[in-house]
């Protein structure tokens, strides 16, 4: 797959104030989690929201040169939420981590606006190099539970990463990736409902391996039927030849 250059780093973190970002982070939860019943419930009881609030503060400390304090705050957030976000990671607006347990986001990771992520997701690095070594995730991406996105790759806007997929190559916009290693498949489905809410049916994903096996089974059935037909014709020809040779 060719590299993707259209995934830009989110500018929202620099253009909006801290409280405006946090207000958007809290407000987006109701659109993506049917279990959210009130704003107070989201603010007080959602570890994904707590981890993001701590990260917003730690990231500003990190960019301000207070590296140790930022790492200490990040460590505390991991201790209380079980979500590990490096303070150097760049995260856009309205980011939602559902459930959150076991999420890891590396230092040079970049996440766009309106991204939804489930538990067990890793945005990890694959290199000792000092530069960019973590993924860039475009706007509106949905990442299923347990998915691993590794290395300095790009995930295009509105792409979908299936649960437990391992992604090691660029993903074009609005495509779906499934499997280990991840395979890109085209999926003609709406990404949002009529009310603007994000489509959360991340279990309805294509199965390219199953499709390939189904095609192979159909081909084998065809070849077996053809072989039976040819064997019958050969047998019929043999009987005719033996009958013609009789005195």
Sine and cosine of phi, psi and omega as CSV:
sin_phi,cos_phi,sin_psi,cos_psi,sin_omega,cos_omega
0.00,0.00,0.61,-0.79,-0.03,-1.00
-0.98,0.20,0.48,-0.88,0.00,-1.00
-0.87,0.49,0.47,-0.88,-0.02,-1.00
-0.95,-0.31,0.84,-0.54,-0.04,-1.00
-0.96,-0.29,0.03,1.00,-0.12,-0.99
-1.00,-0.05,-0.02,1.00,0.00,-1.00
-1.00,0.01,0.98,-0.21,-0.05,-1.00
-1.00,-0.05,0.44,-0.90,0.06,-1.00
-0.94,0.35,0.66,-0.75,-0.02,-1.00
-0.91,0.40,0.71,-0.71,0.01,-1.00
-0.99,-0.16,-0.04,1.00,-0.10,-0.99
-0.90,0.44,-0.55,0.83,-0.03,-1.00
-0.90,0.44,-0.51,0.86,-0.01,-1.00
-1.00,0.02,-0.43,0.90,-0.11,-0.99
-1.00,-0.06,-0.25,0.97,-0.02,-1.00
-0.88,-0.48,0.45,-0.89,0.03,-1.00
-0.96,0.27,0.28,-0.96,-0.05,-1.00
-0.87,0.50,-0.73,0.68,-0.06,-1.00
-0.94,0.34,-0.53,0.85,0.07,-1.00
-0.91,0.42,-0.66,0.76,0.04,-1.00
-0.90,0.44,-0.72,0.69,-0.02,-1.00
-0.90,0.44,-0.62,0.78,0.03,-1.00
-0.88,0.47,-0.65,0.76,0.04,-1.00
-0.93,0.37,-0.64,0.77,0.02,-1.00
-0.87,0.49,-0.65,0.76,0.02,-1.00
-0.95,0.30,-0.66,0.75,-0.07,-1.00
-0.92,0.39,-0.49,0.87,-0.05,-1.00
-0.97,0.26,-0.27,0.96,-0.08,-1.00
-0.90,0.44,-0.65,0.76,-0.04,-1.00
-0.88,0.48,-0.48,0.88,0.01,-1.00
-0.98,0.19,-0.29,0.96,-0.12,-0.99
-0.86,-0.51,-0.11,0.99,0.02,-1.00
-0.73,-0.68,0.95,-0.31,0.00,-1.00
-0.89,0.46,-0.32,0.95,-0.02,-1.00
-0.98,0.19,-0.21,0.98,-0.02,-1.00
-0.97,0.25,0.89,-0.45,-0.08,-1.00
-0.98,-0.21,-0.38,0.92,-0.01,-1.00
-0.38,-0.92,0.31,-0.95,0.01,-1.00
-0.90,0.43,-0.64,0.77,0.00,-1.00
-0.90,0.44,-0.60,0.80,0.05,-1.00
-0.89,0.46,-0.68,0.74,0.02,-1.00
-0.90,0.44,-0.72,0.69,-0.07,-1.00
-0.91,0.41,-0.62,0.78,-0.14,-0.99
-1.00,-0.06,-0.45,0.89,-0.22,-0.98
-0.85,-0.53,0.05,1.00,-0.04,-1.00
-0.97,-0.23,0.95,-0.31,-0.03,-1.00
-0.89,0.45,-0.52,0.85,0.04,-1.00
-0.89,0.46,-0.63,0.78,0.04,-1.00
-0.93,0.36,-0.68,0.74,0.02,-1.00
-0.86,0.51,-0.73,0.69,-0.01,-1.00
-0.88,0.48,-0.61,0.79,-0.02,-1.00
-0.95,0.33,-0.62,0.79,0.04,-1.00
-0.89,0.46,-0.73,0.68,0.04,-1.00
-0.87,0.49,-0.63,0.78,0.00,-1.00
-0.92,0.40,-0.65,0.76,0.01,-1.00
-0.83,0.56,-0.67,0.74,0.00,-1.00
-0.94,0.33,-0.72,0.69,-0.03,-1.00
-0.89,0.46,-0.60,0.80,-0.01,-1.00
-0.91,0.42,-0.61,0.79,0.04,-1.00
-0.93,0.37,-0.61,0.79,0.09,-1.00
-0.90,0.43,-0.66,0.75,-0.01,-1.00
-0.89,0.46,-0.74,0.67,-0.01,-1.00
-0.94,0.35,-0.35,0.94,0.05,-1.00
-1.00,0.06,0.03,1.00,0.05,-1.00
1.00,-0.06,0.03,1.00,0.00,-1.00
-1.00,-0.06,0.93,0.36,-0.16,-0.99
-0.89,0.45,-0.73,0.68,-0.07,-1.00
-0.91,0.42,-0.69,0.73,0.02,-1.00
-0.89,0.46,-0.64,0.77,0.02,-1.00
-0.90,0.44,-0.69,0.72,0.01,-1.00
-0.91,0.40,-0.60,0.80,0.03,-1.00
-0.90,0.43,-0.66,0.75,0.03,-1.00
-0.92,0.39,-0.63,0.77,0.06,-1.00
-0.89,0.45,-0.64,0.77,0.04,-1.00
-0.89,0.46,-0.67,0.74,0.01,-1.00
-0.90,0.44,-0.66,0.75,0.02,-1.00
-0.88,0.47,-0.66,0.75,0.04,-1.00
-0.90,0.44,-0.62,0.78,-0.02,-1.00
-0.88,0.47,-0.64,0.77,-0.10,-0.99
-0.99,-0.10,-0.28,0.96,-0.06,-1.00
-0.88,-0.48,-0.26,0.97,-0.09,-1.00
0.89,0.46,0.48,0.88,0.06,-1.00
-0.83,-0.56,0.83,-0.55,-0.10,-1.00
-0.95,-0.31,0.98,-0.21,0.05,-1.00
-0.90,-0.44,0.88,-0.47,0.03,-1.00
-0.91,0.41,0.66,-0.75,-0.04,-1.00
-0.90,0.43,-0.29,0.96,0.04,-1.00
-0.99,0.15,-0.21,0.98,-0.01,-1.00
-0.91,0.42,0.61,-0.79,0.01,-1.00
-0.98,-0.20,0.86,-0.51,-0.09,-1.00
-0.81,-0.59,0.79,-0.62,0.00,-1.00
-0.98,0.21,-0.22,-0.98,-0.09,-1.00
-0.99,0.12,0.39,-0.92,0.09,-1.00
0.83,0.55,0.70,0.71,0.05,-1.00
-1.00,0.04,0.72,-0.69,-0.04,-1.00
-0.77,-0.64,0.83,-0.56,0.10,-0.99
-0.95,-0.31,0.95,-0.32,-0.03,-1.00
-0.99,0.11,0.75,-0.66,-0.07,-1.00
0.92,0.39,-0.87,0.50,0.21,-0.98
1.00,-0.01,-0.43,0.90,-0.12,-0.99
-0.83,0.56,0.77,-0.64,0.11,-0.99
0.99,0.15,0.16,0.99,0.02,-1.00
-0.97,0.25,0.69,-0.72,0.05,-1.00
-0.76,-0.65,0.80,-0.60,0.02,-1.00
-0.80,-0.61,0.87,-0.50,-0.11,-0.99
-0.98,0.21,0.11,-0.99,-0.15,-0.99
-0.87,0.49,-0.71,0.70,-0.09,-1.00
-0.99,-0.14,0.23,0.97,0.05,-1.00
-0.92,0.38,0.58,-0.82,0.05,-1.00
-0.78,-0.62,0.80,-0.60,-0.05,-1.00
-0.84,-0.55,0.77,-0.64,-0.02,-1.00
-0.98,0.20,-0.26,-0.96,-0.01,-1.00
-0.99,0.14,0.46,-0.89,0.15,-0.99
0.86,0.50,0.59,0.80,0.04,-1.00
-1.00,-0.01,0.66,-0.75,0.05,-1.00
-0.88,-0.47,0.73,-0.68,-0.07,-1.00
-0.70,-0.71,0.66,-0.75,0.02,-1.00
-0.97,-0.23,0.06,-1.00,-0.12,-0.99
-0.91,0.42,0.45,-0.89,0.07,-1.00
0.98,0.19,0.13,0.99,-0.03,-1.00
-0.99,0.17,0.62,-0.79,0.07,-1.00
-0.81,-0.58,0.80,-0.59,0.21,-0.98
-0.96,-0.28,1.00,-0.02,-0.20,-0.98
-0.93,-0.36,0.27,-0.96,0.03,-1.00
-0.99,-0.17,0.34,-0.94,-0.02,-1.00
-0.75,-0.66,0.31,0.95,-0.11,-0.99
-0.56,-0.83,0.42,-0.91,0.11,-0.99
-1.00,0.03,-0.04,1.00,-0.06,-1.00
-0.89,0.45,0.48,-0.88,-0.06,-1.00
-0.97,0.25,-0.48,0.88,-0.06,-1.00
-0.96,0.28,-0.40,-0.91,-0.03,-1.00
-0.89,0.45,0.81,-0.58,-0.03,-1.00
-0.66,-0.75,0.11,0.99,0.01,-1.00
-0.84,-0.54,0.24,-0.97,-0.09,-1.00
-0.95,0.32,0.38,-0.93,0.20,-0.98
-0.92,-0.39,0.84,-0.54,-0.07,-1.00
-0.93,-0.36,0.83,-0.56,-0.06,-1.00
-0.97,0.24,0.05,-1.00,-0.03,-1.00
-0.90,0.44,0.61,-0.79,0.15,-0.99
0.95,0.31,0.28,0.96,-0.01,-1.00
-0.97,0.23,0.59,-0.81,0.09,-1.00
-0.90,-0.44,0.83,-0.55,-0.06,-1.00
-0.89,-0.45,0.90,-0.44,-0.06,-1.00
-0.95,0.30,0.24,-0.97,-0.08,-1.00
-0.86,0.51,0.71,-0.71,0.10,-0.99
0.98,0.19,0.03,1.00,-0.03,-1.00
-0.94,0.34,0.56,-0.83,0.05,-1.00
-0.86,-0.51,0.85,-0.52,0.05,-1.00
-0.90,-0.43,0.91,-0.42,-0.24,-0.97
-0.84,-0.54,0.70,-0.72,0.10,-0.99
1.00,-0.05,0.09,-1.00,-0.04,-1.00
-0.98,0.18,0.86,0.50,-0.03,-1.00
-0.96,-0.27,0.17,-0.99,-0.02,-1.00
-0.86,-0.51,0.70,-0.72,0.10,-1.00
-0.94,-0.34,0.89,-0.45,-0.11,-0.99
-0.91,0.41,0.34,-0.94,-0.01,-1.00
-0.83,0.56,0.64,-0.76,0.08,-1.00
0.89,0.46,0.33,0.94,0.12,-0.99
-0.97,0.26,0.28,-0.96,0.01,-1.00
-0.78,-0.63,0.77,-0.64,0.02,-1.00
-0.95,-0.33,0.89,-0.45,-0.04,-1.00
-0.92,0.40,0.42,-0.91,0.00,-1.00
-0.84,0.54,0.70,-0.72,0.05,-1.00
0.91,0.41,0.21,0.98,0.08,-1.00
-0.95,0.30,0.47,-0.88,0.09,-1.00
-0.88,-0.47,0.94,-0.34,-0.12,-0.99
-0.97,-0.25,0.84,-0.54,-0.03,-1.00
-0.79,-0.62,0.08,1.00,0.04,-1.00
-0.73,-0.69,0.33,-0.95,0.00,-1.00
-0.84,0.54,0.55,-0.83,0.03,-1.00
-0.89,-0.45,0.85,-0.52,0.02,-1.00
-0.91,0.41,0.34,-0.94,0.01,-1.00
-0.87,0.50,0.59,-0.81,0.12,-0.99
0.87,0.49,0.41,0.91,0.06,-1.00
-0.97,-0.26,0.23,-0.97,0.02,-1.00
-0.89,-0.46,0.67,-0.74,0.02,-1.00
-0.88,-0.47,0.74,-0.67,0.06,-1.00
-0.67,-0.74,0.41,-0.91,0.17,-0.99
0.99,-0.11,0.06,-1.00,0.02,-1.00
-0.76,-0.65,0.93,-0.38,-0.16,0.99
-0.93,0.37,0.30,-0.95,-0.09,-1.00
-0.89,0.47,0.69,-0.73,0.06,-1.00
-0.89,-0.45,0.70,-0.72,-0.02,-1.00
-0.99,0.10,0.77,-0.64,0.06,-1.00
-0.75,-0.67,0.52,-0.86,0.01,-1.00
-1.00,0.04,0.69,-0.72,-0.02,-1.00
-0.71,-0.70,0.92,-0.40,-0.01,-1.00
-1.00,0.02,0.99,0.14,0.01,-1.00
-0.65,-0.76,0.46,-0.89,0.04,-1.00
-0.94,0.35,0.61,-0.79,0.01,-1.00
-1.00,-0.05,-0.15,0.99,0.01,-1.00
-0.50,-0.86,0.40,-0.92,0.00,-1.00
-0.99,0.10,0.03,-1.00,-0.02,-1.00
-0.90,0.45,-0.38,0.92,0.02,-1.00
-1.00,-0.01,0.11,0.99,0.03,-1.00
1.00,0.03,-0.08,1.00,0.00,-1.00
-0.95,0.30,0.55,-0.84,-0.03,-1.00
-0.94,0.34,0.65,-0.76,0.05,-1.00
-0.94,0.33,0.91,-0.42,-0.04,-1.00
-0.99,-0.15,0.18,0.98,-0.04,-1.00
-0.99,0.16,0.91,0.42,-0.07,-1.00
-0.98,0.21,-0.03,1.00,0.08,-1.00
-1.00,0.08,-0.26,0.96,-0.01,-1.00
-1.00,0.01,0.97,0.24,-0.07,-1.00
-0.85,-0.53,0.47,-0.88,0.01,-1.00
-0.90,0.43,0.34,-0.94,0.04,-1.00
-0.82,-0.58,1.00,0.08,-0.07,-1.00
-0.89,0.45,-0.56,0.83,0.02,-1.00
-0.92,0.39,-0.70,0.71,0.04,-1.00
-0.88,0.47,-0.64,0.77,0.04,-1.00
-0.89,0.45,-0.67,0.74,0.00,-1.00
-0.90,0.43,-0.65,0.76,0.03,-1.00
-0.90,0.43,-0.63,0.77,0.02,-1.00
-0.88,0.47,-0.66,0.75,0.04,-1.00
-0.90,0.44,-0.66,0.75,0.00,-1.00
-0.90,0.43,-0.64,0.77,0.01,-1.00
-0.90,0.44,-0.69,0.72,0.05,-1.00
-0.87,0.49,-0.65,0.76,0.00,-1.00
-0.91,0.40,-0.66,0.75,0.02,-1.00
-0.90,0.44,-0.67,0.74,0.04,-1.00
-0.87,0.50,-0.67,0.75,0.02,-1.00
-0.89,0.45,-0.71,0.70,-0.02,-1.00
-0.91,0.41,-0.61,0.79,0.04,-1.00
-0.91,0.42,-0.67,0.74,0.03,-1.00
-0.90,0.44,-0.64,0.77,0.02,-1.00
-0.92,0.39,-0.63,0.78,0.02,-1.00
-0.90,0.45,-0.67,0.74,0.04,-1.00
-0.88,0.47,-0.66,0.75,0.02,-1.00
-0.89,0.46,-0.69,0.72,0.00,-1.00
-0.91,0.40,-0.63,0.78,0.03,-1.00
-0.90,0.44,-0.62,0.78,0.02,-1.00
-0.91,0.41,-0.65,0.76,0.03,-1.00
-0.92,0.40,-0.64,0.77,0.04,-1.00
-0.90,0.43,-0.68,0.74,0.01,-1.00
-0.90,0.43,-0.66,0.75,0.02,-1.00
-0.90,0.44,-0.64,0.76,0.04,-1.00
-0.91,0.42,-0.60,0.80,0.02,-1.00
-0.91,0.41,-0.67,0.74,0.02,-1.00
-0.89,0.45,-0.66,0.75,0.02,-1.00
-0.89,0.45,-0.66,0.75,-0.03,-1.00
-0.92,0.39,-0.62,0.78,0.02,-1.00
-0.93,0.37,-0.57,0.82,0.03,-1.00
-0.94,0.34,-0.61,0.79,0.03,-1.00
-0.93,0.36,-0.43,0.90,-0.03,-1.00
-1.00,0.09,-0.11,0.99,0.00,-1.00
-0.95,0.30,0.63,-0.78,0.01,-1.00
-0.93,0.37,0.00,0.00,0.00,0.00
